């Protein structure tokens, strides 16, 4: 039995030596690929550069405004010079305003949303199908997908983004909705 164990240990040691002798000096180094080898990364045409998250959508007006892009699910807070000072993603509600220009009509520091969630920093700017539409942040920090069976107008954002919106969008502030 001891002879078999010694033979097994010797075989493993020999195989380990062979493996180490053939390993590159830097094990983390990428294997060399001949120049003629095809790339393993599909190109699919020219790569688009990463979009600047502070790039304000074209045709969103001028001057100080809140810009809400429906398809991108994104909001920009734009200063009087036309520069975005803050941009963030949002979770849209089930009722959306049509693209156009609006004004902030009311604000509430803390209320219960139409979905029953405690919300803060509510900035309302439209009414669609008898539903008030506005930006808000859930006090618990959640961004749930709205129930498609309920008509709600709360466009939810993270609490820090709600703080920025609350500071930026006073009553009368311009809100531009783009597709």
Buried (B, 14 or more C-beta within 10 A) or exposed (E): EEEEEEEEEEEEEEEEEEEEEEEEEEEEEEEEEEEEEEEEEEEEEEEEEEEEEEEBBEEBBEEBBBBBBBEBEBBBBBEEEEEBEBBBEBBBBBBBBEBEEBEBBEBEEEEEBBBEBEBBBBBBBBBBEEBBBBBBBBBEEEEEEBEEEEBBBBBBBBBEBBBBBBEBBEEEBBBBBBE
